[in-house]
């Protein structure tokens, strides 16, 4: 599993990710799998109290069959995140039986205020 760690996000910007998924060094299909990106003020907050939680489910294409997936947290989702420092994680939920959950990345990230508020 590969994903870069986050250090800073600009409020209101699109947040792109590219992930490469493998198990024991072997690429695995991520078709039907879901990625969750969660921001919380405190690690112990319930998901329902998260500052932001965004999920994306992968459809079938050449990349996802090879374990490579792109997704973006939309600017509209990031627009209302107050500047501050938050805990985040990026989790992979495999669509297998039984369900498997893997944490791809986690840590603290700074959300900085955006300079340009409105764009044409």
N, C-alpha and C positions, 0 to 999 in steps of 0.2 A: 504494500500500500504506500502511496506517495502523495504528499500534499505539502506545500510550503506552509510554515507557520506564519500567522498574522502578527504584525506589530502595530499597524495604524490603518484606520479606515477613515475616509472622509464622509461625513454625513451627507446623504443625498446622492452619493455616487453609486453606480452599478458596481457590484462586487463579483468579479468573475473567478471561477475556479476551474482547474483541470485536474482530474484525479486519474491515477493509474492503479487499478486494483489487481492484486495477485494474492494467492495463498500458497505458502511454501515455495515462493519464487515463480509460480506458474500463473500466467494471466488467466482470469476467469471472467466469463460473461457477466455484465451488470444489467442486462435486459430485465426489466421488471423490478429492479432494485431501487431503493429510495435513499436519497442523501438528505440529511437534516443539518441545517446551520442554526445554532441557537446562541443568543446573547443574553446574559443574565447579570443583574447587578450583584447578586450573591450566588455562590455555588449551590447553596441549599434551596434557592427559590424553586417553586414548582414550575413546570413547563408552562402552565397556564398564566404564570406571573412573569414570564420571560419578557425582556425588553423587545426581543424579536425572535421569532422562530419561522424559518422558511424551509420548505421541503420541495424536492424535485424527484420525480420518478422517471427512470430512463426507458426510452423506447428502443426498438431494434434498429441498428445501423452497423456499418462495418466497424466503427470505433468501439461501440458498446459491446459488441460481440467479442472484441479483443480486450475488454476490460478498461477501456479509456473513455472517460466521460467528462464533458464540459457542462457547466451550468452557471447561471448568473442569478445572484440575489438582485432583484430589480431596484432601480433608483427609487421607485415609489415606495418600496418597503423600507429602504434606508433613510428616507426623507424625514421621518418623525423620530429617529433615534437621537435622544439628547446627547450632546458632547459629554464625554466622561470616559472612565476606564471600566471595562466590563470583562467578565469571564465568558469564554466562548468554547464551543466544541463543534466538530464536524463529525457526524456519525453516519456510518454506512449500514443500512438494514438490508440484508440479503433476503431475497424472495425464495427461500428454500424451507423445507420442513425437516427439523424444527427451525424456526427463524433464527438467524445469526445476526448479532449486532457487533460492529467494530468501531472503535473510536479512531478516526484518522488523524485528527489534529485537535489540540486543546491548549488553552493558556489564557493569558490576559491580552486584551487588545485595547488600544486607545482609539476612541471615536472623536475626531476633530471636527470643529465647526466648518461648514462650507463657506467659501467666500462669495460665490455667485449663487444667489438664491433663486432667481428666475432666469430661465433660458428660453430663447425663441425657438 
